[in-house]
């Protein structure tokens, strides 16, 4: 009986570790996307022409970035 309890505890610990790893991976992916969007926004601000299209694209990227940070 004690062995069954230990097995369940071990399974719970393994599940917990797997969830932690999955959560960390998702957070890292989100951080990578945020960095990429920030890079794109910065590049667009530096190189864009004063066109309406350039401003619209920059605003769209900034909106996406704000939503990811929330």
N, C-alpha and C positions, 0 to 999 in steps of 0.2 A: 504494500500500500504506500509506503514511504517512497518507493521507487516511482510510482505513478505520479505522485506529487512533484517529485524532482523533475520528471520528464515534462510535466505541464509548465513548471516554472522555467525550465530551459527553453521551451518553445515560446513562452511569453517574452523572455529576454531576447531571443533571436528575432522575433517579430518586432520588438521595440527597436533593436539595432537596425533592422532593415528599414523601418519607417524613418529613423533618424537620417540614415544615408540618403534615402529618397528625398527627404525634405531638404537636406543640404545640397543635393544635386539640383533640385528645382530652384533653390535660392541662387545658386551659382549661375544657372542658366538665365534667370531673371536679371542678375547683375550684369552678365555679359551683354544681354539685349540692351539694357540701359546705357552701358558704356558705348555700344555701337551707335545707338540713337544720338547720344551726346556728341560723338565724333562726327556723325553725318550733319547734325545741326551746325556744329562749329565750322565744318568745311563749307556748308552752304552759305553761312553768314559771311565767310571770308571771300568766297569766289562768286557768289550769286550776282546777277545783274539786278538792277532795281525793278525788275519786271513783276507783274502781278503773279505770274506763275511761280516765280521763285519764292515770293512771300507766302503764297498758299502752301507750297510744299514744306517750307520751314514751319509754318503754323501747324500743319498736319503732323509733322514729326514731333514738335513740341507737345502737342496734345497727346500723342501716343506715349511719349515719355512721362508726362504727368500721370496718365492712367496707370502705367506700370509702377510708378513710385507709390501710388496709393495703396 
